[in-house]
């Protein structure tokens, strides 16, 4: 099954089982857990086994970091065994969790996007609310019980921590953060007679992309002498639509789950994209394939992907999916995604978050929480950040001498200090205040899929020479609502709550 079909099938499966009652109807009866409360001391004499579903970018170095973290954690807590299950794709984790909720066979700890976590929460008390755990003086951030140097509440970067808030409470903590970057073949841009600005605009990127479509008499492209050239490829079209709407100040959705995406600005964006899809100056990952492969082969000039994929980008990239003989030599530079307003840049904040699943055995929940906090220690944060263009989610790690040394050594080699990877990390560190997140609620994952699918439909239509006009787009809007059941998304009550203080729960006496 193709990626597009799998995503659509998954979206339908999730939405057909929308809400806790529907989850029961779809999968059969499941026992409703009581909300987790810290009602007992951690029992060090009880053997506990927990499962951790982790996400990696098909990057063996990331798996190695997870494996080392598990090994080190188990050495600190001999009564806790952690079973690691690496996944290469967030969608696969999402699909497996949805399937396993009905049988109470979810993992204990899971890496997911907050949008996905909101869908998991349509089952009652499936996900552990973390507020009490965060502020507990024994087991919380910086707690007295820990056998490792636990991060304190004020050492978490608040903006990243708040991304785990759903309906006013914390249901996830950040693990790493990334954003999107534009990886640019500077050599080709300059050969076309342009310079690469510090901040790209959409007008600039469309103009250069169209200029790169010029062909020689033999049908090859003038810029690369090859038969293939797709100047601009965007990996995540959902992020593309969301970012363009945010930059224009247009509606997407509200915190209380009001869907606003089907508006005139969205229509304008689709026309804009369609114009360049028609000339084939623009394409997407789903339509063409991974942008890094085209970039490295000299068949793409602007490749937009996550900073978490930086090691796959550029002539000297340590990771690549094409034959080495196909790689073309060029200078790679990294910039933020294109903007409509260069004075007010907007880029999405993303990256893996961690949630804990509720279990009958409260000791499992406590053990899971200890492991989650261990993943926030400097040793794990810095090691994982070094695998890609991720940045640590704690000021403690970011301000450490080890991390500062790593960031300062860009270009020393094409592995640990690969310059494109470190440039991608610096891009996010320099633009934290320019990042944004979208509202999270049950159904927000499906809305995100719809946002990207509209771009895919327009690009596909243009390639098939189908007329894209107002009637086409109105029908497209209706189809997205129906396909993703967006008319069934229910409003939520938004509760305002400040971050939990570091230590507010009084320490209980040990019996």
C-alpha positions as CSV (number, residue, x, y, z in Angstrom):
1,X,0.0,0.0,0.0
2,X,1.3,3.4,-0.9
3,X,2.1,6.0,1.8
4,X,-0.8,8.2,0.7
5,X,-3.3,5.4,0.8
6,X,-2.0,4.2,4.1
7,X,-2.4,7.6,5.7
8,X,-5.9,8.0,4.3
9,X,-6.9,4.6,5.5
10,X,-5.5,5.3,8.9
11,X,-7.3,8.6,9.1
12,X,-10.6,6.9,8.3
13,X,-10.0,4.1,10.7
14,X,-9.2,6.6,13.5
15,X,-12.2,8.8,12.8
16,X,-14.6,6.0,12.4
17,X,-13.7,5.1,15.9
18,X,-13.9,8.7,17.1
19,X,-14.5,9.3,20.8
20,X,-14.2,6.9,23.7
21,X,-17.7,5.4,23.1
22,X,-16.8,4.8,19.5
23,X,-13.5,3.2,20.5
24,X,-15.5,0.6,22.4
25,X,-17.9,0.0,19.5
26,X,-15.1,-0.3,17.0
27,X,-12.8,-2.6,19.0
28,X,-14.9,-4.2,21.6
29,X,-15.1,-3.6,25.4
30,X,-12.0,-2.3,27.2
31,X,-11.6,-1.7,30.9
32,X,-11.7,2.0,31.8
33,X,-8.7,2.8,33.9
34,X,-8.9,5.0,37.0
35,X,-7.1,8.3,36.6
36,X,-3.5,7.8,37.9
37,X,-2.7,9.2,41.3
38,X,0.5,9.0,43.3
39,X,-0.9,6.9,46.1
40,X,2.1,4.7,47.1
41,X,5.9,4.7,47.4
42,X,7.9,3.2,44.6
43,X,8.5,-0.5,45.5
44,X,12.2,-1.3,44.7
45,X,11.6,-5.0,45.5
46,X,9.0,-5.4,42.8
47,X,10.3,-6.5,39.4
48,X,8.8,-4.2,36.8
49,X,8.8,-4.5,33.0
50,X,7.9,-1.6,30.8
51,X,7.8,-1.2,27.0
52,X,9.2,1.9,25.1
53,X,8.1,2.5,21.6
54,X,10.7,4.9,20.1
55,X,11.0,6.8,16.8
56,X,14.2,7.0,14.8
57,X,14.9,8.5,11.4
58,X,16.2,5.3,9.9
59,X,19.3,6.4,11.6
60,X,21.3,3.6,13.4
61,X,23.0,6.2,15.6
62,X,19.6,7.1,17.1
63,X,18.8,3.5,17.9
64,X,22.2,3.2,19.5
65,X,21.4,6.2,21.8
66,X,18.1,4.6,22.8
67,X,19.9,1.3,23.5
68,X,22.5,3.0,25.6
69,X,19.9,4.9,27.6
70,X,18.0,1.7,28.4
71,X,21.2,0.0,29.5
72,X,22.3,2.9,31.7
73,X,18.8,3.3,33.2
74,X,18.5,-0.4,34.0
75,X,21.9,-0.3,35.8
76,X,20.5,2.5,38.0
77,X,17.2,0.6,38.6
78,X,17.9,-3.1,38.6
79,X,14.3,-3.9,39.3
80,X,13.1,-2.2,36.1
81,X,13.4,-3.8,32.7
82,X,12.8,-1.6,29.6
83,X,11.8,-3.3,26.3
84,X,12.8,-1.1,23.4
85,X,10.8,-1.2,20.1
86,X,12.2,1.2,17.5
87,X,9.9,2.5,14.7
88,X,11.0,4.3,11.6
89,X,7.7,6.2,11.2
90,X,5.4,8.2,13.4
91,X,2.4,7.0,11.5
92,X,3.2,3.3,12.2
93,X,3.4,4.1,16.0
94,X,0.1,5.9,15.7
95,X,-1.5,3.0,13.9
96,X,-0.3,0.4,16.4
97,X,-1.3,2.5,19.4
98,X,-4.9,3.0,18.1
99,X,-5.1,-0.8,17.5
100,X,-3.8,-1.7,20.9
101,X,-5.9,0.7,23.0
102,X,-8.9,-1.6,22.7
103,X,-7.0,-4.5,24.3
104,X,-5.1,-2.6,26.9
105,X,-1.8,-3.7,25.2
106,X,-0.4,-0.2,24.6
107,X,3.2,0.4,25.5
108,X,4.1,2.1,28.7
109,X,6.1,4.9,27.1
110,X,5.7,6.1,23.6
111,X,7.1,8.8,21.3
112,X,4.4,10.5,19.4
113,X,3.3,13.9,18.1
114,X,0.9,15.8,20.4
115,X,-1.8,15.6,17.7
116,X,-1.6,11.8,17.9
117,X,-1.7,11.9,21.7
118,X,-4.9,13.9,21.7
119,X,-6.5,11.1,19.6
120,X,-5.2,8.5,22.1
121,X,-7.0,10.5,24.8
122,X,-10.4,9.8,23.2
123,X,-10.3,6.7,25.4
124,X,-10.9,7.6,29.0
125,X,-7.7,7.9,31.1
126,X,-5.6,6.1,28.5
127,X,-2.9,8.7,28.8
128,X,-1.4,9.7,32.2
129,X,-1.9,13.3,33.2
130,X,1.6,14.5,34.2
131,X,0.9,17.6,36.3
132,X,1.0,15.8,39.6
133,X,4.1,13.8,38.6
134,X,6.0,16.8,37.4
135,X,5.7,18.7,40.7
136,X,6.0,15.8,43.2
137,X,9.0,16.6,45.5
138,X,10.2,12.9,45.4
139,X,9.4,11.7,41.9
140,X,9.0,14.9,39.9
141,X,11.4,17.2,38.1
142,X,14.5,17.5,40.2
143,X,12.9,15.1,42.8
144,X,14.8,13.8,45.8
145,X,14.3,10.1,44.9
146,X,16.1,10.0,41.6
147,X,19.3,8.1,41.1
148,X,20.4,10.4,38.3
149,X,20.7,14.1,37.8
150,X,17.1,14.8,37.0
151,X,16.2,18.0,35.1
152,X,14.5,20.6,37.3
153,X,11.3,22.3,36.2
154,X,12.9,25.6,35.5
155,X,15.6,23.8,33.4
156,X,12.9,22.7,30.9
157,X,12.5,25.2,28.0
158,X,9.0,26.4,28.8
159,X,7.9,27.0,25.2
160,X,8.7,23.4,24.4
161,X,7.2,22.0,27.6
162,X,3.9,23.8,26.9
163,X,3.6,22.0,23.6
164,X,2.6,19.0,25.7
165,X,-0.5,20.8,27.1
166,X,-3.9,19.5,26.0
167,X,-7.0,21.1,27.4
168,X,-4.9,22.9,30.0
169,X,-3.0,19.9,31.5
170,X,0.3,18.3,30.6
171,X,-0.1,14.9,28.8
172,X,3.3,14.9,27.2
173,X,6.8,16.2,27.7
174,X,9.1,17.1,24.8
175,X,12.0,14.8,23.9
176,X,13.7,16.7,21.1
177,X,12.7,19.7,19.0
178,X,13.1,20.4,15.3
179,X,11.7,22.7,12.7
180,X,11.6,22.7,9.0
181,X,14.6,24.0,6.9
182,X,15.2,24.8,3.3
183,X,18.3,22.9,2.1
184,X,19.6,24.9,-0.9
185,X,21.9,24.0,-3.8
186,X,23.7,27.4,-3.6
187,X,25.9,26.5,-6.6
188,X,22.9,26.2,-8.9
189,X,21.2,29.3,-7.5
190,X,24.3,31.4,-8.3
191,X,24.6,29.8,-11.7
192,X,21.1,31.0,-12.5
193,X,22.2,34.6,-11.6
194,X,20.7,34.8,-8.1
195,X,22.1,35.2,-4.6
196,X,20.8,33.3,-1.6
197,X,19.3,35.8,0.9
198,X,19.3,35.3,4.6
199,X,15.5,35.0,4.6
200,X,13.8,33.4,1.7
201,X,10.5,34.7,0.4
202,X,7.9,32.7,-1.5
203,X,8.2,35.1,-4.4
204,X,11.9,34.5,-4.6
205,X,11.7,30.7,-4.4
206,X,9.0,30.5,-7.1
207,X,11.0,32.9,-9.4
208,X,14.2,30.9,-9.0
209,X,12.4,27.6,-9.4
210,X,10.8,28.7,-12.7
211,X,14.1,30.0,-14.0
212,X,15.6,26.5,-13.4
213,X,13.0,25.0,-15.8
214,X,14.9,26.3,-18.9
215,X,15.9,23.5,-21.2
216,X,18.6,22.9,-23.8
217,X,17.9,22.0,-27.4
218,X,18.3,18.3,-26.7
219,X,15.6,18.4,-23.9
220,X,18.0,18.3,-21.0
221,X,17.7,21.0,-18.3
222,X,20.2,23.9,-18.8
223,X,21.1,24.1,-15.1
224,X,22.2,20.5,-14.6
225,X,22.5,18.9,-18.1
226,X,20.2,16.1,-16.9
227,X,16.8,15.0,-18.0
228,X,15.3,15.4,-14.5
229,X,14.9,18.7,-12.6
230,X,12.3,19.5,-9.9
231,X,13.6,22.8,-8.6
232,X,11.4,22.8,-5.4
233,X,10.2,19.8,-3.4
234,X,8.4,20.1,-0.1
235,X,8.5,16.9,2.1
236,X,5.6,17.7,4.5
237,X,2.7,19.3,2.7
238,X,0.6,19.5,5.9
239,X,3.3,21.7,7.4
240,X,3.5,23.7,4.1
241,X,-0.2,24.6,4.2
242,X,-0.2,25.2,8.0
243,X,2.9,27.5,7.8
244,X,1.6,29.5,4.8
245,X,-1.7,30.1,6.6
246,X,0.2,31.1,9.8
247,X,2.4,33.5,7.9
248,X,-0.6,35.1,6.3
249,X,-2.5,35.4,9.6
250,X,-5.3,33.2,8.2
251,X,-7.4,30.7,10.0
252,X,-6.5,27.1,10.6
253,X,-8.1,26.0,13.8
254,X,-8.7,27.4,17.3
255,X,-7.8,26.0,20.7
256,X,-11.4,25.0,21.2
257,X,-11.4,22.8,18.1
258,X,-13.1,25.2,15.7
259,X,-11.9,24.3,12.2
260,X,-11.2,27.4,10.1
261,X,-9.0,26.1,7.3
262,X,-11.6,26.2,4.5
263,X,-11.3,29.8,3.8
264,X,-10.4,32.2,0.9
265,X,-6.7,32.4,1.9
266,X,-6.4,28.6,1.7
267,X,-7.9,28.9,-1.8
268,X,-5.4,31.5,-2.8
269,X,-2.5,29.4,-1.5
270,X,-3.8,26.4,-3.5
271,X,-3.9,28.5,-6.7
272,X,-0.4,29.7,-6.0
273,X,1.0,26.2,-5.5
274,X,-1.0,24.9,-8.5
275,X,0.5,27.5,-10.8
276,X,4.0,26.1,-10.2
277,X,2.9,22.5,-10.0
278,X,1.6,23.0,-13.6
279,X,5.0,23.9,-14.9
280,X,6.5,21.1,-12.7
281,X,8.7,23.6,-11.0
282,X,7.2,22.3,-7.7
283,X,6.4,18.9,-6.4
284,X,5.9,17.0,-3.2
285,X,7.3,13.9,-1.4
286,X,4.2,11.9,-2.1
287,X,4.1,12.8,-5.8
288,X,7.8,12.6,-6.6
289,X,9.8,11.1,-3.7
290,X,12.2,12.1,-1.0
291,X,13.5,15.7,-1.7
292,X,17.0,14.8,-0.3
293,X,17.5,12.3,-3.1
294,X,16.8,14.8,-5.8
295,X,18.9,17.5,-4.1
296,X,21.9,15.2,-3.8
297,X,21.6,14.1,-7.4
298,X,21.6,17.7,-8.6
299,X,17.9,17.4,-9.6
300,X,16.5,19.8,-7.0
301,X,17.5,23.2,-5.8
302,X,15.2,23.9,-2.8
303,X,14.5,20.8,-0.7
304,X,12.3,21.5,2.4
305,X,12.4,18.9,5.1
306,X,12.8,18.7,8.9
307,X,16.0,19.7,10.5
308,X,15.7,16.2,11.9
309,X,16.7,15.0,8.4
310,X,19.8,17.1,7.9
311,X,22.3,14.2,7.7
312,X,20.6,13.2,4.4
313,X,21.1,16.5,2.7
314,X,24.1,17.7,0.6
315,X,26.9,16.4,-1.4
316,X,28.8,15.3,1.7
317,X,25.9,13.9,3.6
318,X,26.8,11.0,5.8
319,X,23.5,9.3,5.0
320,X,21.9,8.9,1.5
321,X,19.5,6.7,-0.4
322,X,21.0,7.0,-3.9
323,X,24.0,5.4,-5.5
324,X,27.2,7.3,-4.7
325,X,27.9,7.7,-8.4
326,X,24.7,9.8,-8.7
327,X,25.7,12.4,-6.2
328,X,26.6,15.8,-7.6
329,X,29.1,18.1,-6.0
330,X,27.6,21.4,-4.9
331,X,27.6,23.9,-2.0
332,X,24.8,23.4,0.4
333,X,23.4,26.2,2.6
334,X,20.5,26.0,5.1
335,X,17.8,28.7,5.5
336,X,14.5,28.9,7.3
337,X,11.4,28.1,5.2
338,X,10.2,30.8,2.8
339,X,8.2,33.7,4.3
340,X,5.5,36.2,3.1
341,X,6.7,38.8,5.7
342,X,10.5,38.7,6.2
343,X,10.1,41.1,9.2
344,X,7.8,38.6,11.0
345,X,9.0,35.1,10.2
346,X,7.0,32.1,11.2
347,X,8.1,28.5,11.2
348,X,6.6,25.4,12.8
349,X,8.0,23.8,16.0
350,X,7.9,20.0,15.9
351,X,9.7,16.9,17.0
352,X,9.1,13.9,19.2
353,X,7.2,14.2,22.4
354,X,6.8,11.5,25.1
355,X,3.6,10.2,26.7
356,X,2.9,7.6,29.4
357,X,0.0,5.1,29.1
358,X,-2.0,4.4,32.2
359,X,-1.8,0.9,33.7
360,X,-3.5,-1.0,36.4
361,X,-0.2,-1.4,38.2
362,X,0.7,2.1,39.4
363,X,4.3,0.9,39.9
364,X,4.6,0.6,36.1
365,X,3.5,4.2,35.7
366,X,6.1,5.4,38.2
367,X,8.8,3.3,36.6
368,X,7.8,4.8,33.2
369,X,7.9,8.3,34.6
370,X,11.4,7.7,35.9
371,X,12.5,6.5,32.5
372,X,11.0,9.5,30.8
373,X,12.9,11.8,33.0
374,X,16.1,9.9,32.3
375,X,15.6,10.6,28.6
376,X,15.8,14.3,29.6
377,X,19.2,14.0,31.2
378,X,22.2,15.7,29.5
379,X,23.8,12.4,28.5
380,X,20.7,11.4,26.5
381,X,19.7,14.8,25.3
382,X,23.1,15.7,23.9
383,X,23.8,12.3,22.4
384,X,20.5,12.2,20.5
385,X,20.8,15.8,19.4
386,X,24.1,15.0,17.8
387,X,22.5,12.4,15.5
388,X,20.5,15.0,13.5
389,X,19.5,18.6,13.4
390,X,17.6,18.3,16.6
391,X,18.0,20.6,19.6
392,X,17.8,19.5,23.3
393,X,14.6,20.5,25.1
394,X,16.3,21.6,28.3
395,X,18.4,24.7,29.0
396,X,20.5,22.5,31.1
397,X,21.7,20.6,28.1
398,X,21.8,23.5,25.7
399,X,24.0,25.5,28.2
400,X,26.4,22.6,28.9
401,X,30.0,22.9,27.8
402,X,29.6,19.6,25.9
403,X,26.8,20.9,23.7
404,X,28.4,24.3,23.1
405,X,31.6,22.5,22.0
406,X,29.6,20.3,19.6
407,X,27.8,23.3,18.0
408,X,31.1,25.2,17.6
409,X,32.8,22.5,15.6
410,X,30.8,22.5,12.4
411,X,32.6,21.1,9.4
412,X,35.4,19.3,11.2
413,X,34.2,16.1,9.6
414,X,31.2,14.8,7.7
415,X,29.9,12.6,10.5
416,X,29.5,14.0,14.0
417,X,30.4,17.5,13.0
418,X,28.7,17.5,9.6
419,X,28.2,21.2,8.8
420,X,24.7,21.0,7.3
421,X,23.5,19.1,10.4
422,X,24.9,21.7,12.8
423,X,23.7,24.6,10.6
424,X,20.2,23.1,10.9
425,X,20.4,22.9,14.7
426,X,21.6,26.5,14.9
427,X,18.7,27.6,12.7
428,X,16.3,26.4,15.3
429,X,18.3,27.7,18.2
430,X,18.3,31.1,16.6
431,X,14.6,31.1,15.8
432,X,12.9,29.7,18.9
433,X,10.9,32.9,19.3
434,X,9.7,32.6,15.7
435,X,8.3,29.1,16.0
436,X,4.7,28.2,16.5
437,X,2.5,25.1,17.2
438,X,-1.0,24.3,16.1
439,X,-3.9,23.7,18.6
440,X,-4.1,20.1,19.8
441,X,-7.4,18.3,20.2
442,X,-9.2,15.0,19.3
443,X,-9.3,15.4,15.5
444,X,-6.4,17.7,15.1
445,X,-4.3,14.9,13.6
446,X,-7.0,14.4,10.9
447,X,-7.2,18.1,10.2
448,X,-3.4,18.1,9.7
449,X,-3.7,15.3,7.2
450,X,-6.5,17.2,5.4
451,X,-4.3,20.3,5.2
452,X,-1.6,18.4,3.4
453,X,-3.9,16.3,1.2
454,X,-5.4,19.4,-0.4
455,X,-2.0,20.4,-1.7
456,X,-1.4,16.8,-2.9
457,X,-4.7,16.8,-4.8
458,X,-4.0,20.2,-6.5
459,X,-0.5,19.1,-7.5
460,X,-1.8,15.8,-8.9
461,X,-4.6,17.5,-10.7
462,X,-2.2,19.9,-12.4
463,X,0.0,17.1,-13.5
464,X,-3.0,15.4,-15.0
465,X,-4.0,18.6,-16.7
466,X,-7.3,18.8,-14.8
467,X,-8.7,22.3,-14.5
468,X,-8.3,23.7,-10.9
469,X,-10.9,26.5,-10.5
470,X,-13.3,27.6,-7.8
471,X,-15.6,24.7,-8.4
472,X,-12.7,22.3,-8.1
473,X,-11.6,23.8,-4.8
474,X,-15.1,24.0,-3.3
475,X,-15.5,20.3,-4.1
476,X,-12.1,19.6,-2.6
477,X,-13.1,21.3,0.6
478,X,-16.2,19.2,0.8
479,X,-14.3,16.0,0.1
480,X,-11.8,16.8,2.9
481,X,-14.5,17.4,5.4
482,X,-16.2,14.1,4.4
483,X,-13.0,12.0,4.1
484,X,-11.6,13.1,7.4
485,X,-14.9,13.4,9.2
486,X,-14.1,17.0,10.2
487,X,-17.7,17.8,10.7
488,X,-17.6,15.4,13.7
489,X,-14.9,17.2,15.5
490,X,-16.4,18.3,18.9
491,X,-15.6,21.6,20.6
492,X,-13.5,21.3,23.7
493,X,-13.4,23.4,26.9
494,X,-10.0,25.1,27.2
495,X,-8.6,25.4,30.7
496,X,-5.9,27.9,31.3
497,X,-3.2,26.5,33.6
498,X,0.3,27.7,34.4
499,X,3.4,25.5,34.4
500,X,3.8,23.3,37.5
501,X,6.4,24.6,40.0
502,X,9.4,22.5,40.6
503,X,8.5,21.3,44.1
504,X,5.1,22.0,45.6
505,X,4.1,18.6,46.9
506,X,5.2,18.1,50.4
507,X,7.5,15.1,50.9
508,X,5.6,12.2,52.4
509,X,7.2,10.2,55.2
510,X,8.5,6.8,54.4
511,X,6.8,4.1,56.3
